[in-house]
């Protein structure tokens, strides 16, 4: 495997992990609300918590990967969530 292929696979896995993690968090209304409340008061803490959840779920992501994924999501509920909690997201 070339280094370009390895980098592409790593990017693909990170995108896949962030997408699946977003899906899992979105499916848990209580967790989503807790993260939203945290994001209103401590945006970087909320991002750190999302990274921790990803690690616990076997879906490792970085803060930048979470930000990138959220920026790519095209649904009104997510957009509104981001507008309200955009302080660090």
BELPE-V429653 format. One record per pair of residues at least 24 apart in sequence whose ideal C-beta (glycine too) atoms are under 8 Angstrom apart, sorted by the first residue. I is the first residue (numbers start at 0). GAP is how many residues later the second one is. D is the distance in whole Angstrom. If there is no record, write none. Layout:
i;gap;d
I;GAP;D
I;GAP;D
//
This chain:
i;gap;d
13;47;6
13;48;7
13;51;5
14;50;7
14;53;8
14;54;7
16;37;6
16;42;4
16;43;6
16;44;5
16;48;7
17;36;8
17;41;8
17;43;5
17;47;5
17;48;6
17;50;7
17;51;4
18;50;6
19;39;6
20;29;7
20;32;7
20;33;5
20;36;7
20;38;5
20;40;6
20;45;8
21;47;6
21;48;7
21;51;7
23;33;6
23;35;8
24;25;7
24;28;7
35;45;6
35;48;7
35;49;6
38;46;4
38;48;7
38;49;7
38;50;6
39;44;7
39;45;6
39;47;8
41;46;8
42;42;6
42;43;8
42;44;4
42;45;3
42;46;6
43;44;5
45;39;7
45;42;7
45;43;7
46;41;6
46;42;7
//
